[in-house]
Amino acid sequence: MHITQLNRECLLNLFSFLDKNSRKNLAKTCHKLLEVFQDPLLWSSLNFHSPVELKKDNFLLGPALKHLSICWYSERVKVCNVEDWMKNSFQKDFCKRHETTVSDFLLDVCNRCPNLLSLTLSGCGHVTDDCILQLLKNCPNLRSLKLENCVQITDHTLEAVTLHGASLQTLHVDFCRNVTQAGLERVREKCPSVMLRAERSANMIPDSKFRLDPALSKLLM
């Protein structure tokens, strides 16, 4: 039996075991398999392991998306975590190549995936509070928000949760150095039903409130 002789249900089940690249390659072989690739049922969950993967044309983004994970576990994340005023030219050039990639993708999710239930971000050092705010506003059914090592996340995100996270049940802000104890307490006060976890966040050294003279900054690098 040829694979195209299988019914739609069997083909969807087969595709569900494949990674994004394999799905895309199989879809290129014939129109029937392309239709399976384009079935929204296949894209209720998406997992990415680097910003580069977000630019690949091997997945579909739409209302069927329920669960999204973007987790970048790489030594290069340390460069993103350096405060902008302390970065040398090499570090700035490195970040410039991808600094808007995740945020742009999440804004696309805001516009196209209103039924999102869970979002997990790790190592996304350029994602801002405003990006999370827009997501909370546009994805009202969001139940789980897990942020880890996202250095630009601050108490403004926690405030957004209290205002727009009506459906939220789980909130993690682990290793987010610009989150404060006061912000966490406000979430506990305003959203007592939310399961809140903040491993190390309020105990880390936040970004500096001052900027060194450029000459002195170079000496410290």
Order of alpha helices (4+ residues) and beta strands (2+ residues): alpha-alpha-alpha-beta-beta-alpha-alpha-alpha-beta-alpha-beta-alpha-beta-alpha-beta-alpha
